[in-house]
């Protein structure tokens, strides 16, 4: 008999795409897709079960399906479906993870656990190291929001790993996921017609393409050639970095530099109006940036991204169409200006 893979959070687009992808694996016999809300995208031949991981019933579901591989993707900074508001998201992230891990601990069939985490766990602070490795402690823990959620989630996962040493545990810390169908807060920020920024700061950013994110999850859930090959905690990001100013130019979006207090006020206004969920942790990211090392991703997990940070951003930018200042138009304007200005070299 083949593997039985249980996937949580399948109402989210990325999780839905992973469900459709993992079904093509030759050693996978059945995929059980779980979420508290009905997905609005296809799940292929997966068996969808409407269940809330915050409830003890998830333990019964694990026992009934006999799942040997659990891929926990219901950890996110944005609501899905009918789950609205920060409180509901936090409950799903933290309480839902606690219930799921408790169920996995009691399920003898479970042999592999993959958890979607985030590089947000490192925070963003002025005295951060230039590059975070998986073992680098953050200078300051995220004080709230999604960053605090993932810190708590990873703490519960480490506790589970100690209690069930027979289960291979793989934690994937994704950089900001971008692509044509990305639904992250940062994707919403870059979709604004004008990008508010912090005066005097031009942070370094990293991205991972949604297709690479799915492939990393597939590798994490696969049966490794050696027992320790894809177990552990791994940063997942595309090669290279982009400055925020570079990203704005490539989008054709003008920036609006603001003092930090004014940007905090703008953040509150954007959230109240429902334009975007511009959180405090996102303000810190857009002030100080964050860059992670990916050596373990390649050498231990065995994953090589197809898209660099710049490639992932370019694919996202193409899906959004030209901004108020299309890069081609700006380039033509610069060329025309250069043609009419006197040549200083001949003066």
C-alpha positions, 0 to 999 in steps of 0.5 A: 500500500502507498502513503496516505498524506493528510494536508491541512489548510487546503482552502488556501491557494498554495495548499490547494496547489500542493494537494494537486501536486502531491497526488502525482507522486508514485508512492502516494495512494491517497490524499486527505485534504482538510479545512474548516471552510470549503475551498473554491479551487479544485483538489483533484482526486483528494478526499476533502474533509470539512474539519476544524483543526482547533477541535479534538475531532482532528484526532479521530480523523487521523485515526480513521484515515491512517495517515502516515504523512501530515503536511500542516499548511494551516499556518498563515498571516491572512484569513481564509474563507469565513475565518476573518479577523486576527483572533480567528487567524491566531486561534487557527495558527496556535490552537489548531497546531496544538490540537493537530500535534496532540492528535499526531502524538497519539496516532502510531501510523504517523511517520512524517510531519511537515510544517509550513513556517516563516522567516518572520520567526527571526523578526526585523530589528535594527541590530539584526545580523546581515544574514540569518541562519537556521541556528541564529537567535533573533535579536528581538522576538516578534512582539505580536502578530503572525511572527509571534504565532510562528514562534509559538508554533515552532516551539510546539513542534519541537516539543512534539519532536521530543515526544515522538522521536520516531517521527521525521519532522521537517519545518520549512521557514519560507521567505515571502511567497510571491507569484501570480496567485500569491495572497500574502500581506506583502503581495497586497502591499506591492499591489497598492498604486503608491507604496508607502515607505520609511524615510531613510530606509531601503531594506533588503528583501527575499522572496520565494516563488510559489512554484518553488514553495510547492516543490520544497513542500513535496521534497519535505513530504517525500521519503528520503534516501537517508533518514535524516536527509529532509528532517530538521528546520530549513530556510526556503528562499530564492537566490539574491536579494532586492532592495525595496526601491528596486522592487518599486521601480520594477513594478512601476510604483511610485513610493511615498517616503514617510516618517515612521510615526506617519507610516504607522498612522497610514498602516492603521488607516489602510487596515481600517479601510480594508485596502490591505492588512498592513501589520506592524511586523510588515512595517518592521520588515519594510524598515529593516528588511530580512535576509536568510542563508539557504545553505542547509536548504541545498545541502541537507534538504536537497532543494534547489529553487528554480526562481531567484528572488528577482525572478519570483518578483518579476513573475509577480510583477507581470501578473499585476500589469503596469503601474503608474510609472511603467519602467519602459516609459521611465527609461524612454523619458530618461533617454529623451532627457539625456538627448537634449541635455548638453554633453558635459564631456565636450564642454 
